[in-house]
Amino acid sequence: MNRTLPAKLALLALLLPGVALAKSSDRNQPMNLESNSNDCNLTDDAGKCTFTGNVVITQGTLVIHAANADLFRKNGDIERVVLTGKQATLEQEMDDGSKMKAWADNMDYNVNSEVIILTGNYKVESPRGTNSGQKMTYNTRTGNMQSGGDGTRVRTVIQPKNKGAAPAAPAAKPATPAAKPATPPAAGSMK
């Protein structure tokens, strides 16, 4: 067995796109929800609230669009959010100032553990690269992500660290003037 394999896998996990941490200050912001309709009892400390039709959720820099959203509450706090739609989208600023975007048919976010599970044709995009497949589990607190393992393929593209430092194209050679065609000597001249 290759003894350096675990170290190489750990390094690869650090390089994967989307490992920047979600903006931590967003967690302390109020969550705003807009939809075409909702079914929710706000006087009850537990239960499910359902938002349907053109759902938009904002919390700090986090912006979510979905066809439907189910919010599960416990002891008056939001415990879990399930987003569905073809496709639900999520965009958030990371602590390092970059933006992360995600698309999936289903997003299941556990507020306490800060883990989001993306299923169904997901794609996560950040300046560091992209990751796409059928299932991803992403811990927004630690930046750890796991994808695949369900018999489907996962595609990861890692951008080079210095994208702007591409090698310069070779300098073009200066154009040489075209030589003038020689004029044949006139008949009868002695050149």
Secondary structure as GFF3:
##gff-version 3
##sequence-region A 1 191
A	DSSP	alpha_helix	5	15	.	.	.	ID=ss1
A	DSSP	three_ten_helix	24	28	.	.	.	ID=ss2
A	DSSP	beta_strand	32	34	.	.	.	ID=ss3
A	DSSP	beta_strand	37	39	.	.	.	ID=ss4
A	DSSP	beta_strand	47	59	.	.	.	ID=ss5
A	DSSP	beta_strand	62	74	.	.	.	ID=ss6
A	DSSP	beta_strand	77	93	.	.	.	ID=ss7
A	DSSP	beta_strand	99	110	.	.	.	ID=ss8
A	DSSP	beta_strand	115	126	.	.	.	ID=ss9
A	DSSP	beta_strand	129	139	.	.	.	ID=ss10
A	DSSP	beta_strand	145	147	.	.	.	ID=ss11
A	DSSP	beta_strand	155	158	.	.	.	ID=ss12
###
